[in-house]
Amino acid sequence: MKKSQSIMSKYSDRSMKKKSSGKTSVDDLPPIANYEQRYKGMSKEVTKETPKPTLDEKIAKRERLRAPKREEEPSVSNKVSVEINGNLYLLGCTENISEARIRKVAALTNEILSDTKDNNPGLTNSKINALALLDACDRILTLKDENSNLKTELMYYRQKVTIEEEKDRPEPTPMELLANGQED
């Protein structure tokens, strides 16, 4: 009875030594994988050796990749000093955000933090900050819901006005029906 061999034992170095002694040749072994060249152009790209870039080329490439990011940054024209939770912050205002807007946001932030601190006197600053952030997110979600309700109400009133206008509109004449392509 012949002992069954695993695939790995067929290709191990020890089994190759036995086969070289004359029992079986390498040609008798089944192939590990079949190679088919499906895309001729692709094989050239894979086998083509590319020269390794020099250090100067790597630095130049890195600078080219970083250059657009620097151009996209908004220019800071003014700096605004605001106090939030007892700490002074120097914030830059751009063309899109005015100094008054930054002060308004900082005042609201300070108000939320101080309310949270007053309501929870025994907590650390990091926990107060987390609770204040939760409160701010809750306010945002409440305002979004209110905004959605107002939009729905506005759509309802617009439809109501449109229906009333259609009721007040007189019946079209037969000539108007012909012009609109609505024949009876």
C-alpha atoms as a printed R data frame, in Angstrom:
    type eleno elety resid chain resno       x      y       z
1   ATOM     1    CA   MET     A     1   0.000  0.000   0.000
2   ATOM     2    CA   LYS     A     2   1.400  3.360  -1.066
3   ATOM     3    CA   LYS     A     3   1.602  6.172   1.468
4   ATOM     4    CA   SER     A     4  -0.238  9.367   0.399
5   ATOM     5    CA   GLN     A     5   1.875 12.487   0.200
6   ATOM     6    CA   SER     A     6   0.736 15.997   0.971
7   ATOM     7    CA   ILE     A     7   1.289 18.802  -1.517
8   ATOM     8    CA   MET     A     8   3.878 20.438   0.708
9   ATOM     9    CA   SER     A     9   5.890 17.259   0.944
10  ATOM    10    CA   LYS     A    10   5.976 17.044  -2.855
11  ATOM    11    CA   TYR     A    11   7.685 20.420  -3.051
12  ATOM    12    CA   SER     A    12   9.916 20.273   0.007
13  ATOM    13    CA   ASP     A    13  13.697 20.191  -0.362
14  ATOM    14    CA   ARG     A    14  13.898 16.682   1.087
15  ATOM    15    CA   SER     A    15  11.518 15.241  -1.460
16  ATOM    16    CA   MET     A    16  13.441 16.956  -4.288
17  ATOM    17    CA   LYS     A    17  16.628 15.229  -3.158
18  ATOM    18    CA   LYS     A    18  14.908 11.864  -3.309
19  ATOM    19    CA   LYS     A    19  13.603 12.604  -6.771
20  ATOM    20    CA   SER     A    20  16.987 13.642  -8.027
21  ATOM    21    CA   SER     A    21  18.223 10.173  -7.161
22  ATOM    22    CA   GLY     A    22  16.385  8.884 -10.188
23  ATOM    23    CA   LYS     A    23  12.895  7.937  -9.025
24  ATOM    24    CA   THR     A    24  10.938 10.948 -10.416
25  ATOM    25    CA   SER     A    25  11.890 14.104 -12.208
26  ATOM    26    CA   VAL     A    26  10.786 17.649 -11.537
27  ATOM    27    CA   ASP     A    27   8.758 17.544 -14.744
28  ATOM    28    CA   ASP     A    28   6.497 14.863 -13.246
29  ATOM    29    CA   LEU     A    29   5.303 17.194 -10.446
30  ATOM    30    CA   PRO     A    30   2.034 19.090 -10.954
31  ATOM    31    CA   PRO     A    31   2.423 22.852 -11.311
32  ATOM    32    CA   ILE     A    32   1.862 24.975  -8.210
33  ATOM    33    CA   ALA     A    33   0.049 27.689 -10.166
34  ATOM    34    CA   ASN     A    34  -0.775 28.284 -13.803
35  ATOM    35    CA   TYR     A    35   0.303 31.578 -15.305
36  ATOM    36    CA   GLU     A    36  -1.832 33.191 -17.954
37  ATOM    37    CA   GLN     A    37  -0.904 36.477 -19.502
38  ATOM    38    CA   ARG     A    38  -4.217 38.213 -19.856
39  ATOM    39    CA   TYR     A    39  -3.055 41.807 -20.156
40  ATOM    40    CA   LYS     A    40   0.093 42.209 -22.195
41  ATOM    41    CA   GLY     A    41   0.628 45.888 -21.330
42  ATOM    42    CA   MET     A    42   0.266 45.194 -17.649
43  ATOM    43    CA   SER     A    43   3.034 42.611 -17.622
44  ATOM    44    CA   LYS     A    44   5.458 45.125 -19.115
45  ATOM    45    CA   GLU     A    45   4.666 47.661 -16.403
46  ATOM    46    CA   VAL     A    46   5.160 45.114 -13.651
47  ATOM    47    CA   THR     A    47   8.431 43.771 -14.970
48  ATOM    48    CA   LYS     A    48   9.880 47.156 -15.994
49  ATOM    49    CA   GLU     A    49  12.499 48.260 -13.507
50  ATOM    50    CA   THR     A    50  12.161 51.846 -12.315
51  ATOM    51    CA   PRO     A    51  15.183 53.687 -11.012
52  ATOM    52    CA   LYS     A    52  15.090 54.484  -7.317
53  ATOM    53    CA   PRO     A    53  14.503 58.195  -6.678
54  ATOM    54    CA   THR     A    54  17.256 60.181  -5.064
55  ATOM    55    CA   LEU     A    55  16.817 62.010  -1.798
56  ATOM    56    CA   ASP     A    56  16.473 65.353  -3.622
57  ATOM    57    CA   GLU     A    57  13.696 63.932  -5.826
58  ATOM    58    CA   LYS     A    58  11.846 62.610  -2.768
59  ATOM    59    CA   ILE     A    59  12.062 66.012  -1.050
60  ATOM    60    CA   ALA     A    60  10.877 67.818  -4.186
61  ATOM    61    CA   LYS     A    61   7.908 65.422  -4.514
62  ATOM    62    CA   ARG     A    62   6.980 65.930  -0.874
63  ATOM    63    CA   GLU     A    63   7.106 69.721  -1.315
64  ATOM    64    CA   ARG     A    64   4.876 69.513  -4.410
65  ATOM    65    CA   LEU     A    65   2.309 67.505  -2.441
66  ATOM    66    CA   ARG     A    66   2.351 69.984   0.438
67  ATOM    67    CA   ALA     A    67   2.231 73.131  -1.697
68  ATOM    68    CA   PRO     A    68  -1.538 73.109  -2.547
69  ATOM    69    CA   LYS     A    69  -2.472 72.658   1.110
70  ATOM    70    CA   ARG     A    70  -0.679 75.855   2.031
71  ATOM    71    CA   GLU     A    71  -2.490 77.810  -0.677
72  ATOM    72    CA   GLU     A    72  -5.937 76.608   0.469
73  ATOM    73    CA   GLU     A    73  -5.516 77.933   4.015
74  ATOM    74    CA   PRO     A    74  -7.529 81.111   4.585
75  ATOM    75    CA   SER     A    75  -5.505 84.181   5.383
76  ATOM    76    CA   VAL     A    76  -5.830 85.384   8.959
77  ATOM    77    CA   SER     A    77  -6.252 89.136   8.990
78  ATOM    78    CA   ASN     A    78  -7.080 89.892  12.635
79  ATOM    79    CA   LYS     A    79  -6.599 88.191  15.955
80  ATOM    80    CA   VAL     A    80  -9.282 88.306  18.619
81  ATOM    81    CA   SER     A    81  -8.644 87.680  22.303
82  ATOM    82    CA   VAL     A    82 -11.576 85.961  24.046
83  ATOM    83    CA   GLU     A    83 -12.058 84.477  27.501
84  ATOM    84    CA   ILE     A    84 -13.676 81.072  27.800
85  ATOM    85    CA   ASN     A    85 -14.043 79.404  31.195
86  ATOM    86    CA   GLY     A    86 -11.406 81.627  32.764
87  ATOM    87    CA   ASN     A    87  -8.801 81.010  30.040
88  ATOM    88    CA   LEU     A    88  -7.734 83.535  27.415
89  ATOM    89    CA   TYR     A    89  -7.678 82.355  23.811
90  ATOM    90    CA   LEU     A    90  -6.257 84.180  20.827
91  ATOM    91    CA   LEU     A    91  -8.395 83.329  17.806
92  ATOM    92    CA   GLY     A    92  -7.816 84.418  14.238
93  ATOM    93    CA   CYS     A    93 -10.657 85.841  12.191
94  ATOM    94    CA   THR     A    94 -10.683 85.453   8.428
95  ATOM    95    CA   GLU     A    95 -12.548 87.109   5.591
96  ATOM    96    CA   ASN     A    96 -15.458 84.695   6.073
97  ATOM    97    CA   ILE     A    97 -15.713 85.033   9.863
98  ATOM    98    CA   SER     A    98 -15.879 88.472  11.437
99  ATOM    99    CA   GLU     A    99 -14.533 89.520  14.809
100 ATOM   100    CA   ALA     A   100 -18.073 90.093  16.109
101 ATOM   101    CA   ARG     A   101 -19.077 86.553  15.127
102 ATOM   102    CA   ILE     A   102 -16.075 85.071  16.971
103 ATOM   103    CA   ARG     A   103 -16.891 87.084  20.088
104 ATOM   104    CA   LYS     A   104 -20.534 85.962  19.907
105 ATOM   105    CA   VAL     A   105 -19.556 82.274  19.599
106 ATOM   106    CA   ALA     A   106 -17.012 82.616  22.441
107 ATOM   107    CA   ALA     A   107 -19.636 84.273  24.672
108 ATOM   108    CA   LEU     A   108 -22.102 81.442  23.993
109 ATOM   109    CA   THR     A   109 -19.386 78.860  24.662
110 ATOM   110    CA   ASN     A   110 -18.468 80.598  27.920
111 ATOM   111    CA   GLU     A   111 -22.156 80.737  28.916
112 ATOM   112    CA   ILE     A   112 -22.663 77.005  28.302
113 ATOM   113    CA   LEU     A   113 -19.470 76.108  30.200
114 ATOM   114    CA   SER     A   114 -20.272 78.355  33.171
115 ATOM   115    CA   ASP     A   115 -23.859 77.004  33.367
116 ATOM   116    CA   THR     A   116 -22.525 73.457  33.354
117 ATOM   117    CA   LYS     A   117 -19.902 74.346  35.989
118 ATOM   118    CA   ASP     A   118 -22.516 76.023  38.234
119 ATOM   119    CA   ASN     A   119 -24.881 73.046  37.976
120 ATOM   120    CA   ASN     A   120 -22.092 70.502  38.635
121 ATOM   121    CA   PRO     A   121 -19.627 72.093  41.103
122 ATOM   122    CA   GLY     A   122 -17.825 68.878  42.114
123 ATOM   123    CA   LEU     A   123 -16.689 67.817  38.645
124 ATOM   124    CA   THR     A   124 -13.265 68.201  37.060
125 ATOM   125    CA   ASN     A   125 -12.704 70.516  34.100
126 ATOM   126    CA   SER     A   126 -12.546 67.666  31.579
127 ATOM   127    CA   LYS     A   127 -15.911 66.305  32.735
128 ATOM   128    CA   ILE     A   128 -17.399 69.802  32.718
129 ATOM   129    CA   ASN     A   129 -16.151 70.255  29.152
130 ATOM   130    CA   ALA     A   130 -17.717 66.941  28.101
131 ATOM   131    CA   LEU     A   131 -21.057 67.842  29.704
132 ATOM   132    CA   ALA     A   132 -20.972 71.294  28.116
133 ATOM   133    CA   LEU     A   133 -20.353 69.702  24.727
134 ATOM   134    CA   LEU     A   134 -23.309 67.375  25.293
135 ATOM   135    CA   ASP     A   135 -25.461 70.365  26.204
136 ATOM   136    CA   ALA     A   136 -24.371 72.242  23.064
137 ATOM   137    CA   CYS     A   137 -25.115 69.210  20.875
138 ATOM   138    CA   ASP     A   138 -28.516 68.860  22.529
139 ATOM   139    CA   ARG     A   139 -29.255 72.511  21.742
140 ATOM   140    CA   ILE     A   140 -28.212 71.982  18.120
141 ATOM   141    CA   LEU     A   141 -30.454 68.935  17.740
142 ATOM   142    CA   THR     A   142 -33.379 70.784  19.344
143 ATOM   143    CA   LEU     A   143 -32.914 73.687  16.936
144 ATOM   144    CA   LYS     A   144 -32.672 71.294  13.962
145 ATOM   145    CA   ASP     A   145 -35.946 69.635  14.996
146 ATOM   146    CA   GLU     A   146 -37.604 73.025  15.424
147 ATOM   147    CA   ASN     A   147 -36.293 74.109  12.022
148 ATOM   148    CA   SER     A   148 -37.653 70.930  10.426
149 ATOM   149    CA   ASN     A   149 -41.067 71.499  12.041
150 ATOM   150    CA   LEU     A   150 -41.135 75.100  10.806
151 ATOM   151    CA   LYS     A   151 -40.230 73.988   7.271
152 ATOM   152    CA   THR     A   152 -43.046 71.428   7.334
153 ATOM   153    CA   GLU     A   153 -45.481 74.057   8.567
154 ATOM   154    CA   LEU     A   154 -44.338 76.486   5.864
155 ATOM   155    CA   MET     A   155 -44.877 73.832   3.170
156 ATOM   156    CA   TYR     A   156 -48.372 73.193   4.543
157 ATOM   157    CA   TYR     A   157 -49.299 76.894   4.367
158 ATOM   158    CA   ARG     A   158 -47.825 77.248   0.863
159 ATOM   159    CA   GLN     A   159 -49.921 74.310  -0.356
160 ATOM   160    CA   LYS     A   160 -52.983 75.759   1.342
161 ATOM   161    CA   VAL     A   161 -52.462 79.113  -0.413
162 ATOM   162    CA   THR     A   162 -51.923 77.358  -3.758
163 ATOM   163    CA   ILE     A   163 -55.183 75.385  -3.362
164 ATOM   164    CA   GLU     A   164 -57.109 78.557  -2.464
165 ATOM   165    CA   GLU     A   165 -55.651 80.380  -5.470
166 ATOM   166    CA   GLU     A   166 -56.761 77.540  -7.740
167 ATOM   167    CA   LYS     A   167 -60.301 77.775  -6.325
168 ATOM   168    CA   ASP     A   168 -60.422 81.524  -7.016
169 ATOM   169    CA   ARG     A   169 -59.137 81.096 -10.568
170 ATOM   170    CA   PRO     A   170 -61.960 81.249 -13.148
171 ATOM   171    CA   GLU     A   171 -62.739 78.327 -15.458
172 ATOM   172    CA   PRO     A   172 -60.551 78.341 -18.562
173 ATOM   173    CA   THR     A   173 -62.246 79.233 -21.788
174 ATOM   174    CA   PRO     A   174 -62.391 76.689 -24.626
175 ATOM   175    CA   MET     A   175 -59.703 78.693 -26.457
176 ATOM   176    CA   GLU     A   176 -57.371 78.502 -23.425
177 ATOM   177    CA   LEU     A   177 -57.963 74.738 -23.223
178 ATOM   178    CA   LEU     A   178 -57.019 74.391 -26.898
179 ATOM   179    CA   ALA     A   179 -53.905 76.531 -26.387
180 ATOM   180    CA   ASN     A   180 -52.797 74.355 -23.452
181 ATOM   181    CA   GLY     A   181 -53.556 71.165 -25.355
182 ATOM   182    CA   GLN     A   182 -56.350 70.066 -23.025
183 ATOM   183    CA   GLU     A   183 -59.324 69.257 -25.248
184 ATOM   184    CA   ASP     A   184 -62.500 67.728 -23.802
